[in-house]
Amino acid sequence: MIDEVEDENFQLRHQGMAPEIDGIIYATLSTGLRLGGKKNYQEGDLVRVRIIDASGYDLIGQIL
């Protein structure tokens, strides 16, 4: 679920992550979405994410 949107950068969490307690998933749009896919994501939207890296308790991913 998207918690925060800023340009093409997103902060997300999955159903097992508690806000302000657990880590965050930082994500960007995948290349295909930048070239004409849906760009009007809003807080609360459910999205599929591919996790590509981790940093401490946080995850880094791309929205599919």
N, C-alpha and C positions, 0 to 999 in steps of 0.2 A: 504494500500500500504506500502511496506517495504521501510523505509528511510535509515536504517543502519543495517548491519549484522556483528556480532562479535561472532565467534564460533556458539553456539546454542542460543545466545541471540539476540533479534531483537528490533529495534525501529520502530514503525509503526505510521500511522495516517490514519484517514478515510477522506472521501471527504469533510467533513465540517470543518476539522482542517487545519488552516493556519500554514505553517512552521515558526518556530521561534516566533510565537505569542501564539498559543494555546498549551495545554498540549501535552503529548506524550503517546502513548500506548507502554508499555514495555511488550514483550512477549517471551515465550520460546516454544520449540516444545513439543507437547503432547507426552505421553509415547509411543503410537503406532508408531509415526513418528521416534522416536529415535531408534526403533527396526527394521529399514529397509525401512521406507518410504522415500519420497523425502527429501534430505538434501541440495541440491544445490540451495537454495534460493538466489536471488540476489536483489540488490536495484531496486525498480520499480515493483517487482512482486506483484500481487494482491493475497491476502490470506484471508481465513476465520479464525476468531479469536473468542474464547469464553472469555468474560471478567469475571474475577474471583475476582477482588478486585479494589479498588480505593485508591489513595493517593493524596490528594489535587486536583490539576487539571489534574493529570496523571491517566491513567488506567493501570491495570495489567491483562495480559491475556495469553492464550495458543493458539498456532496455531493448527487448526484442520486438 
